[in-house]
Amino acid sequence: MINRLLASSIIEKWDSNKIIVVTGPRQVGKTTLIKNICERYGDYLFINGDDASARAEFNEPSEKYLKQAIGNHKILFIDEAQRIENRFNIEDHSRSIKWC
């Protein structure tokens, strides 16, 4: 029931051109919830901030690298985004896609 309420609330805001941030306790299904919603809306890029190699790639990315990595994806989902120190550099170079 709570999951459906959260999903409905997120979907209502989906087209707002705003970044969607989901916070809460560990292991309650935040990642699964957002992945399920992203899958509904099509092709998305998933970046796991817990993965050391992803952190290294996206911590100081060049604009060229970001364009190549993001490609034609319309949705960018960064899980554990707080672990990527310069995540706002990614935002600066990828304004045309949906962020979660």
Biopython code that builds the backbone (N, CA, C, O; Angstrom):
import numpy as np
from Bio.PDB.StructureBuilder import StructureBuilder

atoms = [
    (1, "MET", "N", (0.824, -1.190, 0.000)),
    (1, "MET", "CA", (0.000, 0.000, 0.000)),
    (1, "MET", "C", (0.873, 1.261, 0.000)),
    (1, "MET", "O", (0.662, 2.159, -0.815)),
    (2, "ILE", "N", (1.853, 1.331, 0.910)),
    (2, "ILE", "CA", (2.729, 2.500, 0.974)),
    (2, "ILE", "C", (3.511, 2.634, -0.321)),
    (2, "ILE", "O", (3.681, 3.736, -0.842)),
    (3, "ASN", "N", (3.990, 1.499, -0.843)),
    (3, "ASN", "CA", (4.747, 1.519, -2.090)),
    (3, "ASN", "C", (3.920, 2.124, -3.217)),
    (3, "ASN", "O", (4.432, 2.928, -3.995)),
    (4, "ARG", "N", (2.639, 1.746, -3.314)),
    (4, "ARG", "CA", (1.775, 2.288, -4.365)),
    (4, "ARG", "C", (1.546, 3.777, -4.176)),
    (4, "ARG", "O", (1.502, 4.522, -5.155)),
    (5, "LEU", "N", (1.399, 4.227, -2.930)),
    (5, "LEU", "CA", (1.216, 5.659, -2.669)),
    (5, "LEU", "C", (2.457, 6.439, -3.079)),
    (5, "LEU", "O", (2.351, 7.495, -3.703)),
    (6, "LEU", "N", (3.638, 5.920, -2.730)),
    (6, "LEU", "CA", (4.880, 6.591, -3.109)),
    (6, "LEU", "C", (5.047, 6.610, -4.627)),
    (6, "LEU", "O", (5.432, 7.627, -5.204)),
    (7, "ALA", "N", (4.757, 5.486, -5.263)),
    (7, "ALA", "CA", (4.880, 5.414, -6.721)),
    (7, "ALA", "C", (3.943, 6.419, -7.373)),
    (7, "ALA", "O", (4.340, 7.110, -8.312)),
    (8, "SER", "N", (2.719, 6.512, -6.898)),
    (8, "SER", "CA", (1.753, 7.466, -7.463)),
    (8, "SER", "C", (2.245, 8.894, -7.309)),
    (8, "SER", "O", (2.123, 9.698, -8.233)),
    (9, "SER", "N", (2.797, 9.212, -6.155)),
    (9, "SER", "CA", (3.301, 10.554, -5.894)),
    (9, "SER", "C", (4.474, 10.889, -6.817)),
    (9, "SER", "O", (4.555, 12.000, -7.340)),
    (10, "ILE", "N", (5.366, 9.945, -7.013)),
    (10, "ILE", "CA", (6.523, 10.155, -7.894)),
    (10, "ILE", "C", (6.062, 10.305, -9.337)),
    (10, "ILE", "O", (6.540, 11.191, -10.045)),
    (11, "ILE", "N", (5.149, 9.463, -9.783)),
    (11, "ILE", "CA", (4.662, 9.506, -11.160)),
    (11, "ILE", "C", (3.959, 10.832, -11.439)),
    (11, "ILE", "O", (4.085, 11.379, -12.535)),
    (12, "GLU", "N", (3.222, 11.355, -10.462)),
    (12, "GLU", "CA", (2.563, 12.657, -10.627)),
    (12, "GLU", "C", (3.569, 13.767, -10.923)),
    (12, "GLU", "O", (3.269, 14.704, -11.662)),
    (13, "LYS", "N", (4.751, 13.656, -10.348)),
    (13, "LYS", "CA", (5.770, 14.695, -10.492)),
    (13, "LYS", "C", (6.762, 14.403, -11.624)),
    (13, "LYS", "O", (7.663, 15.202, -11.880)),
    (14, "TRP", "N", (6.601, 13.285, -12.286)),
    (14, "TRP", "CA", (7.587, 12.802, -13.249)),
    (14, "TRP", "C", (7.895, 13.804, -14.355)),
    (14, "TRP", "O", (9.058, 13.981, -14.717)),
    (15, "ASP", "N", (6.881, 14.458, -14.891)),
    (15, "ASP", "CA", (7.082, 15.366, -16.018)),
    (15, "ASP", "C", (7.362, 16.802, -15.601)),
    (15, "ASP", "O", (7.230, 17.718, -16.413)),
    (16, "SER", "N", (7.743, 17.008, -14.362)),
    (16, "SER", "CA", (7.920, 18.371, -13.850)),
    (16, "SER", "C", (9.270, 19.002, -14.203)),
    (16, "SER", "O", (9.515, 20.155, -13.847)),
    (17, "ASN", "N", (10.143, 18.277, -14.890)),
    (17, "ASN", "CA", (11.492, 18.766, -15.208)),
    (17, "ASN", "C", (12.308, 19.054, -13.958)),
    (17, "ASN", "O", (13.230, 19.869, -13.994)),
    (18, "LYS", "N", (11.989, 18.414, -12.885)),
    (18, "LYS", "CA", (12.736, 18.548, -11.633)),
    (18, "LYS", "C", (13.414, 17.210, -11.331)),
    (18, "LYS", "O", (12.961, 16.150, -11.763)),
    (19, "ILE", "N", (14.494, 17.291, -10.593)),
    (19, "ILE", "CA", (15.167, 16.080, -10.138)),
    (19, "ILE", "C", (14.307, 15.440, -9.061)),
    (19, "ILE", "O", (13.785, 16.133, -8.189)),
    (20, "ILE", "N", (14.159, 14.135, -9.116)),
    (20, "ILE", "CA", (13.399, 13.405, -8.101)),
    (20, "ILE", "C", (14.396, 12.766, -7.145)),
    (20, "ILE", "O", (15.284, 12.020, -7.559)),
    (21, "VAL", "N", (14.237, 13.067, -5.867)),
    (21, "VAL", "CA", (15.107, 12.511, -4.835)),
    (21, "VAL", "C", (14.243, 11.682, -3.896)),
    (21, "VAL", "O", (13.223, 12.156, -3.394)),
    (22, "VAL", "N", (14.658, 10.444, -3.665)),
    (22, "VAL", "CA", (13.948, 9.567, -2.739)),
    (22, "VAL", "C", (14.900, 9.248, -1.597)),
    (22, "VAL", "O", (15.995, 8.728, -1.811)),
    (23, "THR", "N", (14.469, 9.566, -0.385)),
    (23, "THR", "CA", (15.289, 9.277, 0.795)),
    (23, "THR", "C", (14.502, 8.394, 1.749)),
    (23, "THR", "O", (13.279, 8.294, 1.661)),
    (24, "GLY", "N", (15.213, 7.765, 2.648)),
    (24, "GLY", "CA", (14.556, 6.925, 3.651)),
    (24, "GLY", "C", (15.548, 5.951, 4.244)),
    (24, "GLY", "O", (16.721, 5.936, 3.869)),
    (25, "PRO", "N", (15.074, 5.135, 5.174)),
    (25, "PRO", "CA", (15.951, 4.148, 5.823)),
    (25, "PRO", "C", (16.499, 3.147, 4.814)),
    (25, "PRO", "O", (15.960, 2.971, 3.721)),
    (26, "ARG", "N", (17.573, 2.506, 5.210)),
    (26, "ARG", "CA", (18.188, 1.479, 4.365)),
    (26, "ARG", "C", (17.273, 0.267, 4.224)),
    (26, "ARG", "O", (16.505, -0.082, 5.121)),
    (27, "GLN", "N", (17.393, -0.358, 3.048)),
    (27, "GLN", "CA", (16.750, -1.650, 2.795)),
    (27, "GLN", "C", (15.219, -1.629, 2.869)),
    (27, "GLN", "O", (14.604, -2.600, 3.310)),
    (28, "VAL", "N", (14.607, -0.520, 2.437)),
    (28, "VAL", "CA", (13.138, -0.478, 2.465)),
    (28, "VAL", "C", (12.524, -0.527, 1.065)),
    (28, "VAL", "O", (11.300, -0.526, 0.934)),
    (29, "GLY", "N", (13.358, -0.569, 0.010)),
    (29, "GLY", "CA", (12.847, -0.709, -1.348)),
    (29, "GLY", "C", (12.897, 0.540, -2.205)),
    (29, "GLY", "O", (12.224, 0.605, -3.233)),
    (30, "LYS", "N", (13.678, 1.533, -1.807)),
    (30, "LYS", "CA", (13.763, 2.781, -2.582)),
    (30, "LYS", "C", (14.291, 2.516, -3.988)),
    (30, "LYS", "O", (13.713, 2.992, -4.965)),
    (31, "THR", "N", (15.371, 1.771, -4.096)),
    (31, "THR", "CA", (15.979, 1.480, -5.394)),
    (31, "THR", "C", (15.015, 0.694, -6.273)),
    (31, "THR", "O", (14.853, 1.015, -7.450)),
    (32, "THR", "N", (14.385, -0.315, -5.726)),
    (32, "THR", "CA", (13.435, -1.127, -6.486)),
    (32, "THR", "C", (12.265, -0.284, -6.971)),
    (32, "THR", "O", (11.832, -0.423, -8.115)),
    (33, "LEU", "N", (11.756, 0.581, -6.118)),
    (33, "LEU", "CA", (10.651, 1.461, -6.483)),
    (33, "LEU", "C", (11.025, 2.326, -7.682)),
    (33, "LEU", "O", (10.283, 2.388, -8.662)),
    (34, "ILE", "N", (12.167, 2.990, -7.606)),
    (34, "ILE", "CA", (12.573, 3.887, -8.692)),
    (34, "ILE", "C", (12.908, 3.099, -9.958)),
    (34, "ILE", "O", (12.564, 3.534, -11.057)),
    (35, "LYS", "N", (13.570, 1.950, -9.825)),
    (35, "LYS", "CA", (13.856, 1.132, -11.014)),
    (35, "LYS", "C", (12.567, 0.735, -11.716)),
    (35, "LYS", "O", (12.487, 0.795, -12.943)),
    (36, "ASN", "N", (11.556, 0.330, -10.950)),
    (36, "ASN", "CA", (10.273, -0.070, -11.551)),
    (36, "ASN", "C", (9.626, 1.095, -12.294)),
    (36, "ASN", "O", (9.074, 0.912, -13.379)),
    (37, "ILE", "N", (9.691, 2.283, -11.716)),
    (37, "ILE", "CA", (9.117, 3.450, -12.377)),
    (37, "ILE", "C", (9.924, 3.794, -13.630)),
    (37, "ILE", "O", (9.346, 4.084, -14.678)),
    (38, "CYS", "N", (11.242, 3.766, -13.529)),
    (38, "CYS", "CA", (12.090, 4.056, -14.696)),
    (38, "CYS", "C", (11.801, 3.083, -15.834)),
    (38, "CYS", "O", (11.759, 3.487, -16.997)),
    (39, "GLU", "N", (11.605, 1.814, -15.515)),
    (39, "GLU", "CA", (11.325, 0.812, -16.544)),
    (39, "GLU", "C", (10.012, 1.110, -17.261)),
    (39, "GLU", "O", (9.881, 0.827, -18.451)),
    (40, "ARG", "N", (9.052, 1.670, -16.560)),
    (40, "ARG", "CA", (7.782, 2.062, -17.199)),
    (40, "ARG", "C", (7.984, 3.133, -18.252)),
    (40, "ARG", "O", (7.303, 3.145, -19.278)),
    (41, "TYR", "N", (8.922, 4.033, -17.994)),
    (41, "TYR", "CA", (9.111, 5.187, -18.860)),
    (41, "TYR", "C", (10.149, 4.960, -19.946)),
    (41, "TYR", "O", (10.402, 5.853, -20.755)),
    (42, "GLY", "N", (10.743, 3.798, -19.974)),
    (42, "GLY", "CA", (11.633, 3.480, -21.084)),
    (42, "GLY", "C", (13.096, 3.433, -20.717)),
    (42, "GLY", "O", (13.474, 3.180, -19.573)),
    (43, "ASP", "N", (13.902, 3.683, -21.721)),
    (43, "ASP", "CA", (15.342, 3.521, -21.640)),
    (43, "ASP", "C", (15.953, 4.447, -20.595)),
    (43, "ASP", "O", (15.796, 5.665, -20.669)),
    (44, "TYR", "N", (16.653, 3.864, -19.617)),
    (44, "TYR", "CA", (17.287, 4.678, -18.583)),
    (44, "TYR", "C", (18.690, 4.173, -18.306)),
    (44, "TYR", "O", (19.010, 3.006, -18.533)),
    (45, "LEU", "N", (19.520, 5.080, -17.811)),
    (45, "LEU", "CA", (20.884, 4.748, -17.421)),
    (45, "LEU", "C", (20.924, 4.654, -15.904)),
    (45, "LEU", "O", (20.529, 5.591, -15.211)),
    (46, "PHE", "N", (21.396, 3.537, -15.391)),
    (46, "PHE", "CA", (21.513, 3.318, -13.951)),
    (46, "PHE", "C", (22.976, 3.427, -13.552)),
    (46, "PHE", "O", (23.829, 2.722, -14.091)),
    (47, "ILE", "N", (23.259, 4.312, -12.608)),
    (47, "ILE", "CA", (24.609, 4.460, -12.061)),
    (47, "ILE", "C", (24.531, 4.129, -10.579)),
    (47, "ILE", "O", (23.733, 4.715, -9.847)),
    (48, "ASN", "N", (25.352, 3.199, -10.141)),
    (48, "ASN", "CA", (25.362, 2.794, -8.744)),
    (48, "ASN", "C", (26.509, 3.495, -8.020)),
    (48, "ASN", "O", (27.677, 3.169, -8.232)),
    (49, "GLY", "N", (26.171, 4.454, -7.170)),
    (49, "GLY", "CA", (27.180, 5.198, -6.428)),
    (49, "GLY", "C", (27.949, 4.363, -5.422)),
    (49, "GLY", "O", (28.987, 4.798, -4.922)),
    (50, "ASP", "N", (27.453, 3.162, -5.114)),
    (50, "ASP", "CA", (28.187, 2.258, -4.228)),
    (50, "ASP", "C", (29.330, 1.556, -4.956)),
    (50, "ASP", "O", (30.236, 1.022, -4.316)),
    (51, "ASP", "N", (29.295, 1.553, -6.275)),
    (51, "ASP", "CA", (30.303, 0.881, -7.083)),
    (51, "ASP", "C", (31.516, 1.804, -7.248)),
    (51, "ASP", "O", (31.394, 2.904, -7.786)),
    (52, "ALA", "N", (32.664, 1.358, -6.792)),
    (52, "ALA", "CA", (33.879, 2.181, -6.825)),
    (52, "ALA", "C", (34.244, 2.604, -8.244)),
    (52, "ALA", "O", (34.690, 3.733, -8.451)),
    (53, "SER", "N", (34.063, 1.727, -9.215)),
    (53, "SER", "CA", (34.415, 2.094, -10.595)),
    (53, "SER", "C", (33.447, 3.155, -11.135)),
    (53, "SER", "O", (33.866, 4.038, -11.883)),
    (54, "ALA", "N", (32.183, 3.084, -10.776)),
    (54, "ALA", "CA", (31.221, 4.118, -11.200)),
    (54, "ALA", "C", (31.570, 5.460, -10.557)),
    (54, "ALA", "O", (31.500, 6.503, -11.207)),
    (55, "ARG", "N", (31.943, 5.426, -9.289)),
    (55, "ARG", "CA", (32.351, 6.670, -8.621)),
    (55, "ARG", "C", (33.556, 7.279, -9.318)),
    (55, "ARG", "O", (33.606, 8.491, -9.527)),
    (56, "ALA", "N", (34.520, 6.454, -9.675)),
    (56, "ALA", "CA", (35.722, 6.957, -10.339)),
    (56, "ALA", "C", (35.380, 7.558, -11.705)),
    (56, "ALA", "O", (35.907, 8.608, -12.073)),
    (57, "GLU", "N", (34.500, 6.893, -12.452)),
    (57, "GLU", "CA", (34.141, 7.372, -13.789)),
    (57, "GLU", "C", (33.354, 8.676, -13.750)),
    (57, "GLU", "O", (33.545, 9.542, -14.604)),
    (58, "PHE", "N", (32.473, 8.820, -12.766)),
    (58, "PHE", "CA", (31.560, 9.955, -12.758)),
    (58, "PHE", "C", (31.938, 11.046, -11.763)),
    (58, "PHE", "O", (31.209, 12.029, -11.630)),
    (59, "ASN", "N", (33.050, 10.897, -11.068)),
    (59, "ASN", "CA", (33.442, 11.916, -10.104)),
    (59, "ASN", "C", (33.928, 13.192, -10.788)),
    (59, "ASN", "O", (33.551, 14.291, -10.381)),
    (60, "GLU", "N", (34.744, 13.063, -11.800)),
    (60, "GLU", "CA", (35.263, 14.217, -12.549)),
    (60, "GLU", "C", (35.141, 13.951, -14.045)),
    (60, "GLU", "O", (36.146, 13.949, -14.756)),
    (61, "PRO", "N", (33.920, 13.727, -14.532)),
    (61, "PRO", "CA", (33.792, 13.366, -15.952)),
    (61, "PRO", "C", (33.917, 14.581, -16.864)),
    (61, "PRO", "O", (33.511, 15.688, -16.509)),
    (62, "SER", "N", (34.479, 14.355, -18.035)),
    (62, "SER", "CA", (34.504, 15.414, -19.044)),
    (62, "SER", "C", (33.125, 15.465, -19.708)),
    (62, "SER", "O", (32.344, 14.517, -19.626)),
    (63, "GLU", "N", (32.850, 16.571, -20.354)),
    (63, "GLU", "CA", (31.575, 16.693, -21.055)),
    (63, "GLU", "C", (31.464, 15.630, -22.154)),
    (63, "GLU", "O", (30.392, 15.064, -22.371)),
    (64, "LYS", "N", (32.564, 15.367, -22.834)),
    (64, "LYS", "CA", (32.573, 14.349, -23.888)),
    (64, "LYS", "C", (32.247, 12.976, -23.309)),
    (64, "LYS", "O", (31.460, 12.228, -23.889)),
    (65, "TYR", "N", (32.852, 12.642, -22.166)),
    (65, "TYR", "CA", (32.584, 11.348, -21.536)),
    (65, "TYR", "C", (31.109, 11.240, -21.137)),
    (65, "TYR", "O", (30.478, 10.207, -21.361)),
    (66, "LEU", "N", (30.562, 12.305, -20.546)),
    (66, "LEU", "CA", (29.158, 12.276, -20.134)),
    (66, "LEU", "C", (28.233, 12.071, -21.319)),
    (66, "LEU", "O", (27.295, 11.277, -21.247)),
    (67, "LYS", "N", (28.490, 12.781, -22.408)),
    (67, "LYS", "CA", (27.654, 12.616, -23.593)),
    (67, "LYS", "C", (27.713, 11.184, -24.106)),
    (67, "LYS", "O", (26.698, 10.618, -24.511)),
    (68, "GLN", "N", (28.908, 10.605, -24.084)),
    (68, "GLN", "CA", (29.072, 9.230, -24.545)),
    (68, "GLN", "C", (28.383, 8.264, -23.581)),
    (68, "GLN", "O", (27.679, 7.357, -24.025)),
    (69, "ALA", "N", (28.569, 8.438, -22.292)),
    (69, "ALA", "CA", (27.998, 7.524, -21.292)),
    (69, "ALA", "C", (26.476, 7.599, -21.263)),
    (69, "ALA", "O", (25.797, 6.575, -21.191)),
    (70, "ILE", "N", (25.946, 8.814, -21.319)),
    (70, "ILE", "CA", (24.498, 8.996, -21.250)),
    (70, "ILE", "C", (23.847, 8.625, -22.577)),
    (70, "ILE", "O", (22.734, 8.099, -22.603)),
    (71, "GLY", "N", (24.532, 8.896, -23.660)),
    (71, "GLY", "CA", (24.014, 8.519, -24.978)),
    (71, "GLY", "C", (22.626, 9.058, -25.217)),
    (71, "GLY", "O", (22.378, 10.247, -25.021)),
    (72, "ASN", "N", (21.713, 8.194, -25.640)),
    (72, "ASN", "CA", (20.340, 8.588, -25.948)),
    (72, "ASN", "C", (19.375, 8.321, -24.805)),
    (72, "ASN", "O", (18.161, 8.438, -24.973)),
    (73, "HIS", "N", (19.909, 7.965, -23.645)),
    (73, "HIS", "CA", (19.027, 7.713, -22.504)),
    (73, "HIS", "C", (18.247, 8.980, -22.159)),
    (73, "HIS", "O", (18.794, 10.082, -22.196)),
    (74, "LYS", "N", (16.993, 8.820, -21.831)),
    (74, "LYS", "CA", (16.151, 9.952, -21.447)),
    (74, "LYS", "C", (16.036, 10.083, -19.934)),
    (74, "LYS", "O", (15.575, 11.103, -19.423)),
    (75, "ILE", "N", (16.462, 9.030, -19.217)),
    (75, "ILE", "CA", (16.360, 9.012, -17.760)),
    (75, "ILE", "C", (17.716, 8.626, -17.182)),
    (75, "ILE", "O", (18.354, 7.680, -17.644)),
    (76, "LEU", "N", (18.146, 9.367, -16.172)),
    (76, "LEU", "CA", (19.384, 9.065, -15.461)),
    (76, "LEU", "C", (19.034, 8.761, -14.019)),
    (76, "LEU", "O", (18.515, 9.624, -13.311)),
    (77, "PHE", "N", (19.308, 7.555, -13.580)),
    (77, "PHE", "CA", (19.011, 7.108, -12.220)),
    (77, "PHE", "C", (20.340, 6.856, -11.517)),
    (77, "PHE", "O", (21.070, 5.928, -11.865)),
    (78, "ILE", "N", (20.647, 7.688, -10.527)),
    (78, "ILE", "CA", (21.872, 7.518, -9.750)),
    (78, "ILE", "C", (21.477, 7.029, -8.369)),
    (78, "ILE", "O", (20.911, 7.778, -7.574)),
    (79, "ASP", "N", (21.774, 5.783, -8.091)),
    (79, "ASP", "CA", (21.512, 5.203, -6.774)),
    (79, "ASP", "C", (22.704, 5.529, -5.875)),
    (79, "ASP", "O", (23.851, 5.473, -6.319)),
    (80, "GLU", "N", (22.441, 5.863, -4.638)),
    (80, "GLU", "CA", (23.483, 6.259, -3.688)),
    (80, "GLU", "C", (24.296, 7.438, -4.252)),
    (80, "GLU", "O", (25.526, 7.444, -4.201)),
    (81, "ALA", "N", (23.585, 8.420, -4.783)),
    (81, "ALA", "CA", (24.213, 9.571, -5.442)),
    (81, "ALA", "C", (25.137, 10.344, -4.512)),
    (81, "ALA", "O", (26.098, 10.961, -4.971)),
    (82, "GLN", "N", (24.864, 10.319, -3.226)),
    (82, "GLN", "CA", (25.706, 11.055, -2.272)),
    (82, "GLN", "C", (27.139, 10.539, -2.263)),
    (82, "GLN", "O", (28.037, 11.223, -1.772)),
    (83, "ARG", "N", (27.360, 9.365, -2.789)),
    (83, "ARG", "CA", (28.706, 8.789, -2.818)),
    (83, "ARG", "C", (29.544, 9.327, -3.990)),
    (83, "ARG", "O", (30.763, 9.156, -4.008)),
    (84, "ILE", "N", (28.901, 9.968, -4.955)),
    (84, "ILE", "CA", (29.614, 10.562, -6.086)),
    (84, "ILE", "C", (29.838, 12.028, -5.745)),
    (84, "ILE", "O", (28.909, 12.835, -5.775)),
    (85, "GLU", "N", (31.073, 12.359, -5.424)),
    (85, "GLU", "CA", (31.396, 13.670, -4.864)),
    (85, "GLU", "C", (30.976, 14.838, -5.743)),
    (85, "GLU", "O", (30.419, 15.811, -5.234)),
    (86, "ASN", "N", (31.221, 14.772, -7.017)),
    (86, "ASN", "CA", (30.931, 15.892, -7.911)),
    (86, "ASN", "C", (29.723, 15.596, -8.795)),
    (86, "ASN", "O", (29.738, 15.891, -9.990)),
    (87, "ARG", "N", (28.684, 15.018, -8.213)),
    (87, "ARG", "CA", (27.506, 14.640, -8.989)),
    (87, "ARG", "C", (26.848, 15.838, -9.663)),
    (87, "ARG", "O", (26.166, 15.675, -10.674)),
    (88, "PHE", "N", (27.040, 17.030, -9.126)),
    (88, "PHE", "CA", (26.414, 18.198, -9.728)),
    (88, "PHE", "C", (27.070, 18.565, -11.046)),
    (88, "PHE", "O", (26.453, 19.241, -11.869)),
    (89, "ASN", "N", (28.313, 18.132, -11.267)),
    (89, "ASN", "CA", (28.931, 18.303, -12.584)),
    (89, "ASN", "C", (28.165, 17.498, -13.629)),
    (89, "ASN", "O", (28.041, 17.921, -14.779)),
    (90, "ILE", "N", (27.659, 16.353, -13.230)),
    (90, "ILE", "CA", (26.867, 15.537, -14.150)),
    (90, "ILE", "C", (25.591, 16.291, -14.503)),
    (90, "ILE", "O", (25.205, 16.355, -15.670)),
    (91, "GLU", "N", (24.943, 16.858, -13.503)),
    (91, "GLU", "CA", (23.705, 17.600, -13.741)),
    (91, "GLU", "C", (23.940, 18.766, -14.700)),
    (91, "GLU", "O", (23.128, 19.006, -15.593)),
    (92, "ASP", "N", (25.028, 19.479, -14.524)),
    (92, "ASP", "CA", (25.323, 20.630, -15.378)),
    (92, "ASP", "C", (25.402, 20.251, -16.852)),
    (92, "ASP", "O", (25.059, 21.054, -17.719)),
    (93, "HIS", "N", (25.849, 19.038, -17.137)),
    (93, "HIS", "CA", (26.067, 18.615, -18.518)),
    (93, "HIS", "C", (24.946, 17.746, -19.073)),
    (93, "HIS", "O", (25.046, 17.260, -20.200)),
    (94, "SER", "N", (23.887, 17.543, -18.305)),
    (94, "SER", "CA", (22.842, 16.621, -18.774)),
    (94, "SER", "C", (21.455, 17.141, -18.430)),
    (94, "SER", "O", (20.638, 16.413, -17.867)),
    (95, "ARG", "N", (21.195, 18.360, -18.755)),
    (95, "ARG", "CA", (19.913, 18.996, -18.417)),
    (95, "ARG", "C", (18.733, 18.445, -19.205)),
    (95, "ARG", "O", (17.591, 18.605, -18.775)),
    (96, "SER", "N", (18.969, 17.807, -20.330)),
    (96, "SER", "CA", (17.863, 17.391, -21.198)),
    (96, "SER", "C", (17.276, 16.034, -20.821)),
    (96, "SER", "O", (16.394, 15.537, -21.522)),
    (97, "ILE", "N", (17.745, 15.418, -19.727)),
    (97, "ILE", "CA", (17.216, 14.113, -19.362)),
    (97, "ILE", "C", (16.553, 14.170, -17.991)),
    (97, "ILE", "O", (16.784, 15.105, -17.225)),
    (98, "LYS", "N", (15.734, 13.180, -17.684)),
    (98, "LYS", "CA", (15.063, 13.071, -16.391)),
    (98, "LYS", "C", (16.022, 12.472, -15.384)),
    (98, "LYS", "O", (16.657, 11.452, -15.649)),
    (99, "TRP", "N", (16.125, 13.106, -14.229)),
    (99, "TRP", "CA", (16.998, 12.656, -13.136)),
    (99, "TRP", "C", (16.192, 11.989, -12.044)),
    (99, "TRP", "O", (15.118, 12.472, -11.686)),
    (100, "CYS", "N", (16.689, 10.890, -11.509)),
    (100, "CYS", "CA", (16.105, 10.249, -10.330)),
    (100, "CYS", "C", (17.211, 9.852, -9.407)),
    (100, "CYS", "O", (16.955, 9.291, -8.342)),
]
sb = StructureBuilder()
sb.init_structure("model")
sb.init_model(0)
sb.init_chain("A")
sb.init_seg("    ")
for serial, (resi, resn, name, xyz) in enumerate(atoms, 1):
    if name == "N":
        sb.init_residue(resn, " ", resi, " ")
    sb.init_atom(name, np.array(xyz, "f"), 0.0, 1.0, " ", f" {name:<3s}", serial, name[0])
structure = sb.get_structure()
